[in-house]
Amino acid sequence: MKRQKLSKALRKHQKTKHFIKSQLINKNGAVCAICGQPIKDMKDCTIDHIRPISKGGLTIIENCQLSHKKCNQAKGSYWDDKEYEEELNR
Ligand SMILES: [Zn+2]
């Protein structure tokens, strides 16, 4: 039962990730919120939590921004699948 619940949550999670990304692109265009440069390659585009989940941030559009992978890694609050699962289980 538990495994079934988890895979459902993960599917939802993939959808949410995609949804948030497209909403942010619609809103501000594909621009990195950290360095301010356009994100040309979508493979390089990640979601950054403005307030990290570990600090009580939520995965909602208002708390997410787009950034380059390398900018996000430098900042260290990029979308963490594990943390997101924890958020779902809260
Ligand atoms: Zn950047």
PDB file of the backbone (N, CA, C, O) and the ligand in Angstrom, with CONECT records:
HET     ZN  A 101       1
ATOM      1  N   MET A   1       0.827  -1.208   0.000  1.00  0.00           N
ATOM      2  CA  MET A   1       0.000   0.000   0.000  1.00  0.00           C
ATOM      3  C   MET A   1       0.864   1.262   0.000  1.00  0.00           C
ATOM      4  O   MET A   1       0.598   2.227  -0.716  1.00  0.00           O
ATOM      5  N   LYS A   2       1.893   1.216   0.820  1.00  0.00           N
ATOM      6  CA  LYS A   2       2.719   2.403   0.964  1.00  0.00           C
ATOM      7  C   LYS A   2       3.452   2.729  -0.342  1.00  0.00           C
ATOM      8  O   LYS A   2       3.583   3.891  -0.728  1.00  0.00           O
ATOM      9  N   ARG A   3       3.922   1.680  -1.005  1.00  0.00           N
ATOM     10  CA  ARG A   3       4.659   1.883  -2.253  1.00  0.00           C
ATOM     11  C   ARG A   3       3.744   2.501  -3.320  1.00  0.00           C
ATOM     12  O   ARG A   3       4.148   3.386  -4.074  1.00  0.00           O
ATOM     13  N   GLN A   4       2.524   2.016  -3.358  1.00  0.00           N
ATOM     14  CA  GLN A   4       1.559   2.532  -4.325  1.00  0.00           C
ATOM     15  C   GLN A   4       1.317   4.026  -4.113  1.00  0.00           C
ATOM     16  O   GLN A   4       1.243   4.812  -5.058  1.00  0.00           O
ATOM     17  N   LYS A   5       1.198   4.376  -2.861  1.00  0.00           N
ATOM     18  CA  LYS A   5       0.946   5.766  -2.502  1.00  0.00           C
ATOM     19  C   LYS A   5       2.118   6.643  -2.940  1.00  0.00           C
ATOM     20  O   LYS A   5       1.937   7.762  -3.421  1.00  0.00           O
ATOM     21  N   LEU A   6       3.302   6.111  -2.761  1.00  0.00           N
ATOM     22  CA  LEU A   6       4.498   6.879  -3.086  1.00  0.00           C
ATOM     23  C   LEU A   6       4.615   7.119  -4.594  1.00  0.00           C
ATOM     24  O   LEU A   6       4.930   8.230  -5.019  1.00  0.00           O
ATOM     25  N   SER A   7       4.368   6.097  -5.395  1.00  0.00           N
ATOM     26  CA  SER A   7       4.515   6.292  -6.842  1.00  0.00           C
ATOM     27  C   SER A   7       3.463   7.278  -7.352  1.00  0.00           C
ATOM     28  O   SER A   7       3.704   8.016  -8.307  1.00  0.00           O
ATOM     29  N   LYS A   8       2.315   7.282  -6.716  1.00  0.00           N
ATOM     30  CA  LYS A   8       1.281   8.237  -7.087  1.00  0.00           C
ATOM     31  C   LYS A   8       1.748   9.657  -6.761  1.00  0.00           C
ATOM     32  O   LYS A   8       1.552  10.593  -7.536  1.00  0.00           O
ATOM     33  N   ALA A   9       2.359   9.780  -5.616  1.00  0.00           N
ATOM     34  CA  ALA A   9       2.875  11.082  -5.195  1.00  0.00           C
ATOM     35  C   ALA A   9       3.974  11.556  -6.143  1.00  0.00           C
ATOM     36  O   ALA A   9       4.064  12.744  -6.455  1.00  0.00           O
ATOM     37  N   LEU A  10       4.797  10.631  -6.592  1.00  0.00           N
ATOM     38  CA  LEU A  10       5.879  10.999  -7.494  1.00  0.00           C
ATOM     39  C   LEU A  10       5.351  11.427  -8.856  1.00  0.00           C
ATOM     40  O   LEU A  10       5.883  12.349  -9.475  1.00  0.00           O
ATOM     41  N   ARG A  11       4.310  10.759  -9.318  1.00  0.00           N
ATOM     42  CA  ARG A  11       3.709  11.165 -10.596  1.00  0.00           C
ATOM     43  C   ARG A  11       3.138  12.563 -10.485  1.00  0.00           C
ATOM     44  O   ARG A  11       3.282  13.385 -11.390  1.00  0.00           O
ATOM     45  N   LYS A  12       2.491  12.819  -9.368  1.00  0.00           N
ATOM     46  CA  LYS A  12       1.916  14.132  -9.112  1.00  0.00           C
ATOM     47  C   LYS A  12       3.037  15.169  -9.074  1.00  0.00           C
ATOM     48  O   LYS A  12       2.907  16.284  -9.579  1.00  0.00           O
ATOM     49  N   HIS A  13       4.114  14.765  -8.470  1.00  0.00           N
ATOM     50  CA  HIS A  13       5.274  15.630  -8.325  1.00  0.00           C
ATOM     51  C   HIS A  13       5.857  16.025  -9.683  1.00  0.00           C
ATOM     52  O   HIS A  13       6.192  17.192  -9.889  1.00  0.00           O
ATOM     53  N   GLN A  14       5.983  15.073 -10.608  1.00  0.00           N
ATOM     54  CA  GLN A  14       6.491  15.369 -11.952  1.00  0.00           C
ATOM     55  C   GLN A  14       5.579  16.366 -12.660  1.00  0.00           C
ATOM     56  O   GLN A  14       6.045  17.282 -13.337  1.00  0.00           O
ATOM     57  N   LYS A  15       4.280  16.173 -12.492  1.00  0.00           N
ATOM     58  CA  LYS A  15       3.289  17.052 -13.107  1.00  0.00           C
ATOM     59  C   LYS A  15       3.382  18.449 -12.520  1.00  0.00           C
ATOM     60  O   LYS A  15       3.330  19.441 -13.247  1.00  0.00           O
ATOM     61  N   THR A  16       3.521  18.526 -11.202  1.00  0.00           N
ATOM     62  CA  THR A  16       3.603  19.810 -10.514  1.00  0.00           C
ATOM     63  C   THR A  16       4.829  20.583 -10.972  1.00  0.00           C
ATOM     64  O   THR A  16       4.765  21.785 -11.231  1.00  0.00           O
ATOM     65  N   LYS A  17       5.942  19.877 -11.065  1.00  0.00           N
ATOM     66  CA  LYS A  17       7.199  20.467 -11.490  1.00  0.00           C
ATOM     67  C   LYS A  17       7.042  21.096 -12.880  1.00  0.00           C
ATOM     68  O   LYS A  17       7.425  22.243 -13.111  1.00  0.00           O
ATOM     69  N   HIS A  18       6.466  20.309 -13.795  1.00  0.00           N
ATOM     70  CA  HIS A  18       6.257  20.759 -15.160  1.00  0.00           C
ATOM     71  C   HIS A  18       5.307  21.959 -15.188  1.00  0.00           C
ATOM     72  O   HIS A  18       5.530  22.927 -15.915  1.00  0.00           O
ATOM     73  N   PHE A  19       4.262  21.877 -14.398  1.00  0.00           N
ATOM     74  CA  PHE A  19       3.241  22.933 -14.344  1.00  0.00           C
ATOM     75  C   PHE A  19       3.850  24.237 -13.836  1.00  0.00           C
ATOM     76  O   PHE A  19       3.639  25.300 -14.421  1.00  0.00           O
ATOM     77  N   ILE A  20       4.597  24.148 -12.756  1.00  0.00           N
ATOM     78  CA  ILE A  20       5.201  25.349 -12.176  1.00  0.00           C
ATOM     79  C   ILE A  20       6.174  25.984 -13.166  1.00  0.00           C
ATOM     80  O   ILE A  20       6.204  27.204 -13.327  1.00  0.00           O
ATOM     81  N   LYS A  21       6.963  25.149 -13.821  1.00  0.00           N
ATOM     82  CA  LYS A  21       7.926  25.661 -14.798  1.00  0.00           C
ATOM     83  C   LYS A  21       7.209  26.418 -15.920  1.00  0.00           C
ATOM     84  O   LYS A  21       7.611  27.525 -16.280  1.00  0.00           O
ATOM     85  N   SER A  22       6.162  25.828 -16.463  1.00  0.00           N
ATOM     86  CA  SER A  22       5.485  26.491 -17.580  1.00  0.00           C
ATOM     87  C   SER A  22       4.767  27.761 -17.125  1.00  0.00           C
ATOM     88  O   SER A  22       4.692  28.739 -17.869  1.00  0.00           O
ATOM     89  N   GLN A  23       4.237  27.742 -15.894  1.00  0.00           N
ATOM     90  CA  GLN A  23       3.581  28.952 -15.369  1.00  0.00           C
ATOM     91  C   GLN A  23       4.588  30.087 -15.194  1.00  0.00           C
ATOM     92  O   GLN A  23       4.295  31.242 -15.503  1.00  0.00           O
ATOM     93  N   LEU A  24       5.767  29.749 -14.700  1.00  0.00           N
ATOM     94  CA  LEU A  24       6.798  30.768 -14.483  1.00  0.00           C
ATOM     95  C   LEU A  24       7.289  31.335 -15.809  1.00  0.00           C
ATOM     96  O   LEU A  24       7.544  32.534 -15.915  1.00  0.00           O
ATOM     97  N   ILE A  25       7.425  30.475 -16.824  1.00  0.00           N
ATOM     98  CA  ILE A  25       7.853  30.947 -18.142  1.00  0.00           C
ATOM     99  C   ILE A  25       6.789  31.870 -18.727  1.00  0.00           C
ATOM    100  O   ILE A  25       7.113  32.892 -19.332  1.00  0.00           O
ATOM    101  N   ASN A  26       5.519  31.510 -18.545  1.00  0.00           N
ATOM    102  CA  ASN A  26       4.426  32.365 -19.031  1.00  0.00           C
ATOM    103  C   ASN A  26       4.452  33.732 -18.363  1.00  0.00           C
ATOM    104  O   ASN A  26       4.183  34.755 -18.993  1.00  0.00           O
ATOM    105  N   LYS A  27       4.776  33.727 -17.093  1.00  0.00           N
ATOM    106  CA  LYS A  27       4.735  34.949 -16.292  1.00  0.00           C
ATOM    107  C   LYS A  27       5.904  35.888 -16.605  1.00  0.00           C
ATOM    108  O   LYS A  27       5.700  37.061 -16.920  1.00  0.00           O
ATOM    109  N   ASN A  28       7.110  35.370 -16.518  1.00  0.00           N
ATOM    110  CA  ASN A  28       8.294  36.235 -16.630  1.00  0.00           C
ATOM    111  C   ASN A  28       9.187  35.913 -17.820  1.00  0.00           C
ATOM    112  O   ASN A  28      10.177  36.608 -18.047  1.00  0.00           O
ATOM    113  N   GLY A  29       8.863  34.887 -18.573  1.00  0.00           N
ATOM    114  CA  GLY A  29       9.767  34.423 -19.618  1.00  0.00           C
ATOM    115  C   GLY A  29      10.837  33.545 -18.994  1.00  0.00           C
ATOM    116  O   GLY A  29      10.926  33.433 -17.771  1.00  0.00           O
ATOM    117  N   ALA A  30      11.656  32.916 -19.847  1.00  0.00           N
ATOM    118  CA  ALA A  30      12.684  32.026 -19.326  1.00  0.00           C
ATOM    119  C   ALA A  30      13.920  32.833 -18.950  1.00  0.00           C
ATOM    120  O   ALA A  30      14.898  32.889 -19.696  1.00  0.00           O
ATOM    121  N   VAL A  31      13.854  33.449 -17.785  1.00  0.00           N
ATOM    122  CA  VAL A  31      14.962  34.279 -17.301  1.00  0.00           C
ATOM    123  C   VAL A  31      15.399  33.756 -15.941  1.00  0.00           C
ATOM    124  O   VAL A  31      14.574  33.425 -15.090  1.00  0.00           O
ATOM    125  N   CYS A  32      16.712  33.689 -15.756  1.00  0.00           N
ATOM    126  CA  CYS A  32      17.248  33.214 -14.488  1.00  0.00           C
ATOM    127  C   CYS A  32      17.062  34.280 -13.407  1.00  0.00           C
ATOM    128  O   CYS A  32      17.483  35.424 -13.574  1.00  0.00           O
ATOM    129  N   ALA A  33      16.430  33.895 -12.301  1.00  0.00           N
ATOM    130  CA  ALA A  33      16.162  34.859 -11.230  1.00  0.00           C
ATOM    131  C   ALA A  33      17.413  35.189 -10.426  1.00  0.00           C
ATOM    132  O   ALA A  33      17.441  36.174  -9.689  1.00  0.00           O
ATOM    133  N   ILE A  34      18.432  34.374 -10.568  1.00  0.00           N
ATOM    134  CA  ILE A  34      19.646  34.588  -9.776  1.00  0.00           C
ATOM    135  C   ILE A  34      20.633  35.496 -10.516  1.00  0.00           C
ATOM    136  O   ILE A  34      21.114  36.474  -9.943  1.00  0.00           O
ATOM    137  N   CYS A  35      20.941  35.187 -11.779  1.00  0.00           N
ATOM    138  CA  CYS A  35      21.920  36.025 -12.495  1.00  0.00           C
ATOM    139  C   CYS A  35      21.255  36.995 -13.474  1.00  0.00           C
ATOM    140  O   CYS A  35      21.918  37.893 -13.994  1.00  0.00           O
ATOM    141  N   GLY A  36      19.966  36.826 -13.727  1.00  0.00           N
ATOM    142  CA  GLY A  36      19.246  37.751 -14.591  1.00  0.00           C
ATOM    143  C   GLY A  36      19.408  37.513 -16.088  1.00  0.00           C
ATOM    144  O   GLY A  36      18.862  38.262 -16.899  1.00  0.00           O
ATOM    145  N   GLN A  37      20.151  36.480 -16.456  1.00  0.00           N
ATOM    146  CA  GLN A  37      20.373  36.171 -17.876  1.00  0.00           C
ATOM    147  C   GLN A  37      19.272  35.242 -18.387  1.00  0.00           C
ATOM    148  O   GLN A  37      18.714  34.457 -17.620  1.00  0.00           O
ATOM    149  N   PRO A  38      18.961  35.331 -19.690  1.00  0.00           N
ATOM    150  CA  PRO A  38      17.962  34.402 -20.242  1.00  0.00           C
ATOM    151  C   PRO A  38      18.437  32.949 -20.169  1.00  0.00           C
ATOM    152  O   PRO A  38      19.629  32.665 -20.282  1.00  0.00           O
ATOM    153  N   ILE A  39      17.492  32.049 -19.979  1.00  0.00           N
ATOM    154  CA  ILE A  39      17.829  30.628 -19.963  1.00  0.00           C
ATOM    155  C   ILE A  39      17.531  30.088 -21.355  1.00  0.00           C
ATOM    156  O   ILE A  39      16.371  29.920 -21.729  1.00  0.00           O
ATOM    157  N   LYS A  40      18.579  29.820 -22.113  1.00  0.00           N
ATOM    158  CA  LYS A  40      18.391  29.443 -23.511  1.00  0.00           C
ATOM    159  C   LYS A  40      18.062  27.971 -23.671  1.00  0.00           C
ATOM    160  O   LYS A  40      17.263  27.591 -24.527  1.00  0.00           O
ATOM    161  N   ASP A  41      18.677  27.155 -22.849  1.00  0.00           N
ATOM    162  CA  ASP A  41      18.481  25.710 -22.972  1.00  0.00           C
ATOM    163  C   ASP A  41      17.589  25.222 -21.825  1.00  0.00           C
ATOM    164  O   ASP A  41      17.924  25.374 -20.650  1.00  0.00           O
ATOM    165  N   MET A  42      16.442  24.630 -22.196  1.00  0.00           N
ATOM    166  CA  MET A  42      15.513  24.173 -21.163  1.00  0.00           C
ATOM    167  C   MET A  42      16.105  23.069 -20.277  1.00  0.00           C
ATOM    168  O   MET A  42      15.644  22.843 -19.158  1.00  0.00           O
ATOM    169  N   LYS A  43      17.133  22.389 -20.795  1.00  0.00           N
ATOM    170  CA  LYS A  43      17.791  21.368 -19.975  1.00  0.00           C
ATOM    171  C   LYS A  43      18.573  22.016 -18.844  1.00  0.00           C
ATOM    172  O   LYS A  43      18.916  21.376 -17.850  1.00  0.00           O
ATOM    173  N   ASP A  44      18.844  23.298 -19.023  1.00  0.00           N
ATOM    174  CA  ASP A  44      19.614  24.052 -18.037  1.00  0.00           C
ATOM    175  C   ASP A  44      18.708  24.824 -17.076  1.00  0.00           C
ATOM    176  O   ASP A  44      19.177  25.566 -16.213  1.00  0.00           O
ATOM    177  N   CYS A  45      17.400  24.630 -17.250  1.00  0.00           N
ATOM    178  CA  CYS A  45      16.410  25.403 -16.498  1.00  0.00           C
ATOM    179  C   CYS A  45      15.911  24.591 -15.292  1.00  0.00           C
ATOM    180  O   CYS A  45      15.365  23.500 -15.455  1.00  0.00           O
ATOM    181  N   THR A  46      16.100  25.124 -14.102  1.00  0.00           N
ATOM    182  CA  THR A  46      15.607  24.417 -12.923  1.00  0.00           C
ATOM    183  C   THR A  46      14.711  25.330 -12.107  1.00  0.00           C
ATOM    184  O   THR A  46      14.662  26.540 -12.326  1.00  0.00           O
ATOM    185  N   ILE A  47      14.009  24.729 -11.169  1.00  0.00           N
ATOM    186  CA  ILE A  47      13.146  25.505 -10.281  1.00  0.00           C
ATOM    187  C   ILE A  47      13.882  25.730  -8.971  1.00  0.00           C
ATOM    188  O   ILE A  47      14.419  24.803  -8.366  1.00  0.00           O
ATOM    189  N   ASP A  48      13.890  26.972  -8.558  1.00  0.00           N
ATOM    190  CA  ASP A  48      14.542  27.357  -7.317  1.00  0.00           C
ATOM    191  C   ASP A  48      13.460  27.723  -6.305  1.00  0.00           C
ATOM    192  O   ASP A  48      12.550  28.494  -6.611  1.00  0.00           O
ATOM    193  N   HIS A  49      13.562  27.174  -5.117  1.00  0.00           N
ATOM    194  CA  HIS A  49      12.636  27.575  -4.059  1.00  0.00           C
ATOM    195  C   HIS A  49      13.175  28.848  -3.415  1.00  0.00           C
ATOM    196  O   HIS A  49      14.287  28.851  -2.886  1.00  0.00           O
ATOM    197  N   ILE A  50      12.405  29.918  -3.455  1.00  0.00           N
ATOM    198  CA  ILE A  50      12.841  31.184  -2.870  1.00  0.00           C
ATOM    199  C   ILE A  50      13.065  30.962  -1.366  1.00  0.00           C
ATOM    200  O   ILE A  50      14.110  31.317  -0.822  1.00  0.00           O
ATOM    201  N   ARG A  51      12.081  30.380  -0.723  1.00  0.00           N
ATOM    202  CA  ARG A  51      12.237  29.949   0.656  1.00  0.00           C
ATOM    203  C   ARG A  51      12.353  28.425   0.642  1.00  0.00           C
ATOM    204  O   ARG A  51      11.388  27.748   0.286  1.00  0.00           O
ATOM    205  N   PRO A  52      13.488  27.875   1.011  1.00  0.00           N
ATOM    206  CA  PRO A  52      13.667  26.421   0.888  1.00  0.00           C
ATOM    207  C   PRO A  52      12.626  25.628   1.675  1.00  0.00           C
ATOM    208  O   PRO A  52      12.144  26.069   2.718  1.00  0.00           O
ATOM    209  N   ILE A  53      12.294  24.455   1.153  1.00  0.00           N
ATOM    210  CA  ILE A  53      11.330  23.579   1.817  1.00  0.00           C
ATOM    211  C   ILE A  53      11.795  23.274   3.233  1.00  0.00           C
ATOM    212  O   ILE A  53      10.998  23.203   4.169  1.00  0.00           O
ATOM    213  N   SER A  54      13.119  23.094   3.367  1.00  0.00           N
ATOM    214  CA  SER A  54      13.662  22.773   4.691  1.00  0.00           C
ATOM    215  C   SER A  54      13.441  23.911   5.693  1.00  0.00           C
ATOM    216  O   SER A  54      13.524  23.701   6.903  1.00  0.00           O
ATOM    217  N   LYS A  55      13.161  25.105   5.187  1.00  0.00           N
ATOM    218  CA  LYS A  55      12.876  26.228   6.083  1.00  0.00           C
ATOM    219  C   LYS A  55      11.397  26.570   6.086  1.00  0.00           C
ATOM    220  O   LYS A  55      11.000  27.670   6.471  1.00  0.00           O
ATOM    221  N   GLY A  56      10.584  25.613   5.653  1.00  0.00           N
ATOM    222  CA  GLY A  56       9.137  25.806   5.725  1.00  0.00           C
ATOM    223  C   GLY A  56       8.516  26.383   4.463  1.00  0.00           C
ATOM    224  O   GLY A  56       7.327  26.703   4.448  1.00  0.00           O
ATOM    225  N   GLY A  57       9.317  26.521   3.393  1.00  0.00           N
ATOM    226  CA  GLY A  57       8.770  27.027   2.136  1.00  0.00           C
ATOM    227  C   GLY A  57       7.848  26.002   1.483  1.00  0.00           C
ATOM    228  O   GLY A  57       7.982  24.801   1.715  1.00  0.00           O
ATOM    229  N   LEU A  58       6.923  26.479   0.673  1.00  0.00           N
ATOM    230  CA  LEU A  58       5.985  25.585   0.003  1.00  0.00           C
ATOM    231  C   LEU A  58       6.248  25.569  -1.505  1.00  0.00           C
ATOM    232  O   LEU A  58       6.787  26.518  -2.074  1.00  0.00           O
ATOM    233  N   THR A  59       5.844  24.448  -2.137  1.00  0.00           N
ATOM    234  CA  THR A  59       5.991  24.351  -3.578  1.00  0.00           C
ATOM    235  C   THR A  59       4.770  24.963  -4.241  1.00  0.00           C
ATOM    236  O   THR A  59       3.875  24.259  -4.708  1.00  0.00           O
ATOM    237  N   ILE A  60       4.752  26.274  -4.272  1.00  0.00           N
ATOM    238  CA  ILE A  60       3.691  27.022  -4.946  1.00  0.00           C
ATOM    239  C   ILE A  60       4.386  28.028  -5.860  1.00  0.00           C
ATOM    240  O   ILE A  60       5.555  28.355  -5.657  1.00  0.00           O
ATOM    241  N   ILE A  61       3.671  28.509  -6.852  1.00  0.00           N
ATOM    242  CA  ILE A  61       4.300  29.394  -7.831  1.00  0.00           C
ATOM    243  C   ILE A  61       4.936  30.610  -7.160  1.00  0.00           C
ATOM    244  O   ILE A  61       6.009  31.058  -7.565  1.00  0.00           O
ATOM    245  N   GLU A  62       4.274  31.138  -6.140  1.00  0.00           N
ATOM    246  CA  GLU A  62       4.785  32.327  -5.448  1.00  0.00           C
ATOM    247  C   GLU A  62       6.135  32.077  -4.766  1.00  0.00           C
ATOM    248  O   GLU A  62       6.898  33.010  -4.513  1.00  0.00           O
ATOM    249  N   ASN A  63       6.412  30.822  -4.477  1.00  0.00           N
ATOM    250  CA  ASN A  63       7.674  30.517  -3.790  1.00  0.00           C
ATOM    251  C   ASN A  63       8.710  29.910  -4.733  1.00  0.00           C
ATOM    252  O   ASN A  63       9.758  29.437  -4.293  1.00  0.00           O
ATOM    253  N   CYS A  64       8.411  29.925  -6.034  1.00  0.00           N
ATOM    254  CA  CYS A  64       9.337  29.306  -6.980  1.00  0.00           C
ATOM    255  C   CYS A  64       9.797  30.324  -8.012  1.00  0.00           C
ATOM    256  O   CYS A  64       9.052  31.230  -8.384  1.00  0.00           O
ATOM    257  N   GLN A  65      11.015  30.166  -8.464  1.00  0.00           N
ATOM    258  CA  GLN A  65      11.530  30.989  -9.553  1.00  0.00           C
ATOM    259  C   GLN A  65      12.411  30.108 -10.429  1.00  0.00           C
ATOM    260  O   GLN A  65      12.878  29.051 -10.006  1.00  0.00           O
ATOM    261  N   LEU A  66      12.628  30.571 -11.671  1.00  0.00           N
ATOM    262  CA  LEU A  66      13.458  29.799 -12.593  1.00  0.00           C
ATOM    263  C   LEU A  66      14.908  30.204 -12.441  1.00  0.00           C
ATOM    264  O   LEU A  66      15.216  31.357 -12.138  1.00  0.00           O
ATOM    265  N   SER A  67      15.783  29.260 -12.650  1.00  0.00           N
ATOM    266  CA  SER A  67      17.201  29.612 -12.654  1.00  0.00           C
ATOM    267  C   SER A  67      18.004  28.604 -13.458  1.00  0.00           C
ATOM    268  O   SER A  67      17.540  27.502 -13.751  1.00  0.00           O
ATOM    269  N   HIS A  68      19.216  29.004 -13.806  1.00  0.00           N
ATOM    270  CA  HIS A  68      20.145  28.062 -14.423  1.00  0.00           C
ATOM    271  C   HIS A  68      20.530  27.027 -13.388  1.00  0.00           C
ATOM    272  O   HIS A  68      20.543  27.299 -12.187  1.00  0.00           O
ATOM    273  N   LYS A  69      20.844  25.841 -13.869  1.00  0.00           N
ATOM    274  CA  LYS A  69      21.289  24.785 -12.966  1.00  0.00           C
ATOM    275  C   LYS A  69      22.497  25.230 -12.142  1.00  0.00           C
ATOM    276  O   LYS A  69      22.539  25.039 -10.927  1.00  0.00           O
ATOM    277  N   LYS A  70      23.476  25.824 -12.821  1.00  0.00           N
ATOM    278  CA  LYS A  70      24.707  26.150 -12.089  1.00  0.00           C
ATOM    279  C   LYS A  70      24.490  27.296 -11.086  1.00  0.00           C
ATOM    280  O   LYS A  70      25.119  27.319 -10.028  1.00  0.00           O
ATOM    281  N   CYS A  71      23.610  28.235 -11.413  1.00  0.00           N
ATOM    282  CA  CYS A  71      23.323  29.330 -10.475  1.00  0.00           C
ATOM    283  C   CYS A  71      22.617  28.776  -9.237  1.00  0.00           C
ATOM    284  O   CYS A  71      22.901  29.163  -8.103  1.00  0.00           O
ATOM    285  N   ASN A  72      21.701  27.867  -9.495  1.00  0.00           N
ATOM    286  CA  ASN A  72      20.916  27.264  -8.430  1.00  0.00           C
ATOM    287  C   ASN A  72      21.776  26.422  -7.500  1.00  0.00           C
ATOM    288  O   ASN A  72      21.605  26.434  -6.281  1.00  0.00           O
ATOM    289  N   GLN A  73      22.702  25.693  -8.105  1.00  0.00           N
ATOM    290  CA  GLN A  73      23.582  24.846  -7.293  1.00  0.00           C
ATOM    291  C   GLN A  73      24.463  25.715  -6.407  1.00  0.00           C
ATOM    292  O   GLN A  73      24.760  25.358  -5.267  1.00  0.00           O
ATOM    293  N   ALA A  74      24.879  26.862  -6.942  1.00  0.00           N
ATOM    294  CA  ALA A  74      25.701  27.776  -6.151  1.00  0.00           C
ATOM    295  C   ALA A  74      24.918  28.324  -4.970  1.00  0.00           C
ATOM    296  O   ALA A  74      25.464  28.515  -3.884  1.00  0.00           O
ATOM    297  N   LYS A  75      23.629  28.574  -5.195  1.00  0.00           N
ATOM    298  CA  LYS A  75      22.781  29.111  -4.134  1.00  0.00           C
ATOM    299  C   LYS A  75      22.370  27.995  -3.165  1.00  0.00           C
ATOM    300  O   LYS A  75      22.249  28.207  -1.959  1.00  0.00           O
ATOM    301  N   GLY A  76      22.161  26.812  -3.728  1.00  0.00           N
ATOM    302  CA  GLY A  76      21.895  25.643  -2.895  1.00  0.00           C
ATOM    303  C   GLY A  76      20.471  25.458  -2.404  1.00  0.00           C
ATOM    304  O   GLY A  76      20.256  24.766  -1.409  1.00  0.00           O
ATOM    305  N   SER A  77      19.487  26.059  -3.075  1.00  0.00           N
ATOM    306  CA  SER A  77      18.112  25.809  -2.639  1.00  0.00           C
ATOM    307  C   SER A  77      17.254  25.367  -3.818  1.00  0.00           C
ATOM    308  O   SER A  77      16.065  25.678  -3.899  1.00  0.00           O
ATOM    309  N   TYR A  78      17.891  24.631  -4.734  1.00  0.00           N
ATOM    310  CA  TYR A  78      17.170  24.147  -5.899  1.00  0.00           C
ATOM    311  C   TYR A  78      16.133  23.087  -5.510  1.00  0.00           C
ATOM    312  O   TYR A  78      16.116  22.587  -4.385  1.00  0.00           O
ATOM    313  N   TRP A  79      15.295  22.774  -6.451  1.00  0.00           N
ATOM    314  CA  TRP A  79      14.236  21.774  -6.224  1.00  0.00           C
ATOM    315  C   TRP A  79      14.865  20.461  -5.802  1.00  0.00           C
ATOM    316  O   TRP A  79      15.608  19.846  -6.567  1.00  0.00           O
ATOM    317  N   ASP A  80      14.574  20.038  -4.603  1.00  0.00           N
ATOM    318  CA  ASP A  80      15.111  18.795  -4.087  1.00  0.00           C
ATOM    319  C   ASP A  80      13.977  17.781  -4.002  1.00  0.00           C
ATOM    320  O   ASP A  80      13.039  17.956  -3.224  1.00  0.00           O
ATOM    321  N   ASP A  81      14.065  16.721  -4.803  1.00  0.00           N
ATOM    322  CA  ASP A  81      12.987  15.728  -4.857  1.00  0.00           C
ATOM    323  C   ASP A  81      12.693  15.139  -3.488  1.00  0.00           C
ATOM    324  O   ASP A  81      11.537  14.900  -3.139  1.00  0.00           O
ATOM    325  N   LYS A  82      13.734  14.909  -2.725  1.00  0.00           N
ATOM    326  CA  LYS A  82      13.571  14.306  -1.402  1.00  0.00           C
ATOM    327  C   LYS A  82      12.820  15.238  -0.467  1.00  0.00           C
ATOM    328  O   LYS A  82      11.916  14.822   0.258  1.00  0.00           O
ATOM    329  N   GLU A  83      13.208  16.505  -0.497  1.00  0.00           N
ATOM    330  CA  GLU A  83      12.531  17.483   0.348  1.00  0.00           C
ATOM    331  C   GLU A  83      11.078  17.649  -0.068  1.00  0.00           C
ATOM    332  O   GLU A  83      10.190  17.834   0.764  1.00  0.00           O
ATOM    333  N   TYR A  84      10.854  17.579  -1.393  1.00  0.00           N
ATOM    334  CA  TYR A  84       9.479  17.735  -1.867  1.00  0.00           C
ATOM    335  C   TYR A  84       8.609  16.584  -1.390  1.00  0.00           C
ATOM    336  O   TYR A  84       7.448  16.784  -1.032  1.00  0.00           O
ATOM    337  N   GLU A  85       9.168  15.375  -1.385  1.00  0.00           N
ATOM    338  CA  GLU A  85       8.432  14.223  -0.852  1.00  0.00           C
ATOM    339  C   GLU A  85       8.082  14.427   0.599  1.00  0.00           C
ATOM    340  O   GLU A  85       6.991  14.069   1.043  1.00  0.00           O
ATOM    341  N   GLU A  86       9.019  15.010   1.344  1.00  0.00           N
ATOM    342  CA  GLU A  86       8.751  15.296   2.751  1.00  0.00           C
ATOM    343  C   GLU A  86       7.619  16.293   2.887  1.00  0.00           C
ATOM    344  O   GLU A  86       6.768  16.174   3.768  1.00  0.00           O
ATOM    345  N   GLU A  87       7.620  17.275   2.003  1.00  0.00           N
ATOM    346  CA  GLU A  87       6.561  18.268   2.037  1.00  0.00           C
ATOM    347  C   GLU A  87       5.208  17.600   1.786  1.00  0.00           C
ATOM    348  O   GLU A  87       4.216  17.925   2.438  1.00  0.00           O
ATOM    349  N   LEU A  88       5.180  16.656   0.827  1.00  0.00           N
ATOM    350  CA  LEU A  88       3.925  15.952   0.522  1.00  0.00           C
ATOM    351  C   LEU A  88       3.440  15.133   1.695  1.00  0.00           C
ATOM    352  O   LEU A  88       2.239  14.942   1.884  1.00  0.00           O
ATOM    353  N   ASN A  89       4.391  14.648   2.484  1.00  0.00           N
ATOM    354  CA  ASN A  89       4.016  13.779   3.611  1.00  0.00           C
ATOM    355  C   ASN A  89       3.723  14.545   4.892  1.00  0.00           C
ATOM    356  O   ASN A  89       3.368  13.950   5.910  1.00  0.00           O
ATOM    357  N   ARG A  90       3.870  15.851   4.843  1.00  0.00           N
ATOM    358  CA  ARG A  90       3.650  16.643   6.047  1.00  0.00           C
ATOM    359  C   ARG A  90       2.241  16.546   6.566  1.00  0.00           C
ATOM    360  O   ARG A  90       1.912  17.165   7.579  1.00  0.00           O
TER     361      ARG A  90
HETATM  362 ZN    ZN A 101      21.684  32.122 -13.964  1.00  0.00          ZN2+
END
